[in-house]
Amino acid sequence: MKKHTEAFKQEAVRIALTSGLSRRRVSADLGVGLSTLGKWVSQYRPSDLTAAPQADLARDNERLRHENRILKEEREILTKATQFFASQRP
């Protein structure tokens, strides 16, 4: 069993809480189990890893990432539709 430092655990929790990525993705990227990451989050969440202003920024960041994903998908659809209709012209 691999032993991780406290700094690694705290950084993993910070990434899990503020990156906007799913915990499954974060755990895979860091090479730790999903349940392990979950335990770390519950262990370190009460500490000052994400102060109130940081938490607000993290929520805004996640919302903006989600909005950005949607806008990119919409742009891609419109681009494909434009190409389709342009090819249908006589």
C-alpha positions as CSV (number, residue, x, y, z in Angstrom):
1,M,0.0,0.0,0.0
2,K,1.4,3.4,-1.0
3,K,1.7,6.0,1.7
4,H,0.9,9.6,0.6
5,T,2.2,12.7,2.4
6,E,-0.2,15.1,4.1
7,A,0.7,17.7,1.5
8,F,-0.3,15.4,-1.3
9,K,-3.6,14.5,0.4
10,Q,-4.4,18.2,1.0
11,E,-3.6,19.1,-2.6
12,A,-5.7,16.2,-3.9
13,V,-8.6,17.5,-1.8
14,R,-8.1,21.0,-3.1
15,I,-8.1,19.8,-6.7
16,A,-11.2,17.6,-6.1
17,L,-13.1,20.6,-4.5
18,T,-12.0,23.4,-6.8
19,S,-11.1,22.0,-10.3
20,G,-14.5,21.4,-11.6
21,L,-13.6,17.8,-12.5
22,S,-15.4,14.8,-11.2
23,R,-13.9,13.0,-8.2
24,R,-13.6,9.9,-10.4
25,R,-11.5,11.8,-12.9
26,V,-9.3,13.5,-10.2
27,S,-8.7,10.1,-8.4
28,A,-7.8,8.5,-11.8
29,D,-5.5,11.4,-12.7
30,L,-3.7,11.2,-9.3
31,G,-3.5,7.5,-9.2
32,V,-5.5,7.0,-6.0
33,G,-8.8,5.1,-5.4
34,L,-12.1,6.9,-5.6
35,S,-13.0,5.8,-2.0
36,T,-9.5,7.0,-0.8
37,L,-10.1,10.4,-2.3
38,G,-13.5,10.5,-0.7
39,K,-12.1,9.7,2.7
40,W,-9.5,12.5,2.2
41,V,-12.2,15.0,1.2
42,S,-14.2,14.2,4.4
43,Q,-11.1,14.3,6.5
44,Y,-9.7,17.6,5.2
45,R,-12.8,19.5,4.1
46,P,-13.5,21.0,7.5
47,S,-10.0,22.5,7.5
48,D,-9.1,25.8,5.8
49,L,-8.3,24.2,2.4
50,T,-11.1,26.2,0.8
51,A,-12.0,29.3,2.7
52,A,-15.3,31.0,2.1
53,P,-14.1,33.3,-0.7
54,Q,-12.2,30.4,-2.3
55,A,-15.3,28.2,-2.2
56,D,-17.3,31.0,-3.9
57,L,-14.7,31.3,-6.6
58,A,-14.7,27.5,-7.0
59,R,-18.5,27.5,-7.5
60,D,-18.3,30.3,-10.0
61,N,-15.4,28.6,-11.8
62,E,-17.4,25.3,-12.0
63,R,-20.5,27.2,-13.3
64,L,-18.4,29.0,-15.9
65,R,-16.8,25.8,-17.0
66,H,-20.2,24.2,-17.5
67,E,-21.5,27.2,-19.4
68,N,-18.4,27.2,-21.5
69,R,-18.8,23.5,-22.4
70,I,-22.4,24.2,-23.4
71,L,-21.5,27.2,-25.6
72,K,-18.8,25.2,-27.3
73,E,-21.2,22.4,-28.1
74,E,-23.8,24.9,-29.4
75,R,-21.2,26.5,-31.6
76,E,-20.1,23.2,-33.0
77,I,-23.7,22.3,-33.8
78,L,-24.3,25.6,-35.5
79,T,-21.0,25.3,-37.5
80,K,-22.1,21.8,-38.7
81,A,-25.6,23.1,-39.5
82,T,-24.1,26.0,-41.5
83,Q,-21.9,23.6,-43.5
84,F,-24.8,21.2,-44.1
85,F,-27.1,24.0,-45.4
86,A,-24.3,25.5,-47.5
87,S,-23.8,22.2,-49.2
88,Q,-27.5,21.9,-50.0
89,R,-27.5,25.1,-52.1
90,P,-27.9,24.7,-55.8
